[in-house]
Amino acid sequence: MIESFLPLHPRFVHFPIALLLVGAAFVAGGLLRPGATERWLWAGRWLIFLGWIGVIVAGITGLVDQSQASDTPAVRDTINLHITAGIALLIVFGLALYWPLKDKRLWRAGSRPWSYLALLLLGVLLVLVEGWLGGQLVYTLGVGVR
């Protein structure tokens, strides 16, 4: 019965991707748009937080599903890159969540925190790399395809 639900990982990756990308866009819009309200930043931070939690869940299900993947060098190397990018994704968006808590002046009116926006851009790029590596695993290497 449980085998009908496998693989689990693809079922848990799409929401974190969307939440992180939209959250980063909201925060960037809140920081760059002159008339943006504090609600943009608040909504963006919550979306990033929910996406970050989702990445943890997706990572756990990915590790569970990894045992079902073939043990060829190409699959193993791509999975290792996928895991490494996932850990980097957790770190970057974790820093994006922590930084405003540590430095309350980061989002003060009129400031343009370019280093924070660069961190968000790095996070967005990592999301894209993760998605590309996941696509390579499924569509090129056939992982999780019956």
N, C-alpha and C positions, 0 to 999 in steps of 0.2 A: 504494500500500500504506500509506504513512504517513498518508494522508488518512482511513483507517479509524480511526485513533487520535485524530483531532482532533474536538473541541477537547480539549486536554490539561488545561487549568486545572481543570475540575470534578473530574478524577480525583485531584487533589492537595490539595484544600482541606479535606476532611472530617477527616482525621487531625489536622492542626494545630488545627482548631477544638476537637476533643475533647480533645487533649492540653493546650491552654492553659486551657480551662475546668476540667478535672479537676485540673490542676496548681495553679491558683489556689485551687480549693476545698480541696485537701490542705494547702497552705501556710496558708490562712486557718484551717482546722481545727486545724492544728498550733500556731498562735499563740493561738487563742481557747479551745480546749478545755483545761480544766485538767489532765486526765490524759493528754494527747497526748504521744507520745514524739518523739524526734528523728527517727525514721523517717518521720513524716508530712512534716516539713520537707524531708528528704532526697529523698523520693519526689516531692514537689511541685516541688522545684527541677529535678529531672531531667525531669519531664514538661513543665515550662515550657521548659526548654532544647530538648528534642526538638521541641516545638511551634513554638518560635522558628525553629529550622532548617527546619521544615516550611513556615513562612510565607515564608521566603526562596525555597524551591523553588516554592511556589504562586505567588509573585510573578513569578518568572522565566517560568513557564509562562503566567501571565496576560498578560505582556508579549508573549510569542510569539503567543498567541491573539488579542490585540488587533488584529493586522493583518487578521484575518478578519471583524471587526465592521463593520457598516455605519457610514458616516461622517455620520450625522445629528446635528444639534445635541443632541438629547436623549440619544442614546447616548454621544456624546463627553463631555458634561457629567457623566453618571453614571459613566462610566469614570474620568474625572479625579477625581471624589469618591472612588471605590473605591480608586484608587491612593493618594490622599492619606491615606485612613483606614488603608490597609495600611502605609504608611510610619510613620504615627503608632503603629500597633500594634507594629511592629518596635522603635520607640524606647521605648515604654512597657514592653514586656516585656524589652527589653534592659536598661533601668534596673532592672527588678525582679530580673534576674539579677546585675547588677553591684553593687547596693547592699549586699547581705549580704557580698559579698567585700570591699568597702571598709570597712564598719562591722561588725566582728565582734560588737559588743554588741547589734546589732539584734535578734537572736533569743535573747538570754539568758533564762534561766528567770524567769518572773514579769513580763516586760515585755509591754506591749501596744502595739506600734508602729503607732499609728493612721495615721500618714502612709504607711507601707508598705502597709497594708491598703487605704487610699484609692487608692494607685497600682495595686494589683491590681484594685480595683473599676473604675477607669478602663480598664484593659486588658480586662476582661470586657465593659464597655460597647462598647469599640471592636470586639471580636469580633462582638458583636450587630449593630452598625452595618454592619460589613463583610458579614456574612451577608445583612442586609436589602438592601444595595446590590447584592450579587450576585444576589439573588432578583429585584430590580427589572430588572436587565439581562436575565435569562433569561425570566422570566414576564411582564413587562410590555412590554419592548422587543424580545424575541425574539432576543437575541444568543446565538449558538452553537446555535440550534435549526434543524434542517434542514427 
